[in-house]
């Protein structure tokens, strides 16, 4: 893609990003006190991150079985309150081992 044809896309993306961040600052003048709205705003980042991450986790490997092994390992390690690096490395190792076992058998 040529730089000149890329510029409209870049400016559109910048404008949309700016509007999403600036409009609430302009429209909402006072502190939000509604418990429903506050809880909605509190949990929204987690919901969006989950919606973006979970499908990627299941479709990044060669098979659904190895992806499920990685997710299971991540859940087990996270349930045992391991750190983020440990969970990520454990899930990656589980996927690697599952892929190796599937090639052998």
N, C-alpha and C positions, 0 to 999 in steps of 0.2 A: 504494500500500500504506500502510495506516495505521501509525502508530508503535507502537501497542500490539500489533498482529499481527506487526510486525517484530522485536520484542524477543526472542521465543523463538529465532528464527533467529540473532540477534546473540549471544545467550548460548551457544547450541550451537557456533557458530563459535569463540567465545573459548575455550570449554572444550576443544574439539578441538585448537586451536592450542597451548594451554597444556600439554595432555597430551603432545602430540608432542614438545615441548621439555623437559618436566620428567621424564618417565618415564626416558629414558636417563640423566639426571643422578642419579636415585635408584637405578636398578638397577645401573649400572656404577660400581663403587667404585675399581677399579685401572686403571692405564694399559693401553690396548689394544696388544698386541704382535704379534698375528697379522697377517702381511703381507697375506693375502687381505682381511681385514676392513678394514685400513687403506687398501688400494688401492680397495676398494669405496666407502668413505666419502669418499675423495679425489675420485673421478671421478663420484660421484652427482650433485652440483650441475650439472655440465656435461651429463650425460645428461638430466636433467629439463628444463634450459633448452632443450636441442635439441628434445626431444619437444614442448615447448610452443610453440616459435618456428617450426619448419619448417612445420607445417600452416598456421599463421596467415599466413606469408609467401606461400604459394601460393593462399590463398583471399581475400586482402584486395583484390586488384585485380579489374578487370572481366573479365580473361581469363587463362588459364593461360600464354599466350605472353608477355604482358608481365611476368608474375611470374617466368617462367623467364629473361627478359632481365635482370631485376633481380638474381636470384640469381647468374647468370653474371657480371654486372658486379661483384657483391660478392666472389665467389670470386677473380676476376682481380685486383682491387685488394688483397684480403687476402693473396693469394699473393705479390704484389709488396711486401708488408710496409708498406702504407699505414696511416695512423691510423684509429681507429674513426670519427671524424667524416667523414673522406674516403671511407671505404667506405660509410657510410650515405648520404651525399650523392650519391655516384656511383651507387649502386643505385637511389636515388629518381629521379635524372635518367634512368637507363636505362629505368625503368618509364614515366616521363612521355613520353620520346621514343617508346617502343614503342606506347603508347596513342595518341599523335598520329599515328604512321605507320599504325596500324591503322584510324583514322578516315578518313584520307585515301584509303587504298587499300581 
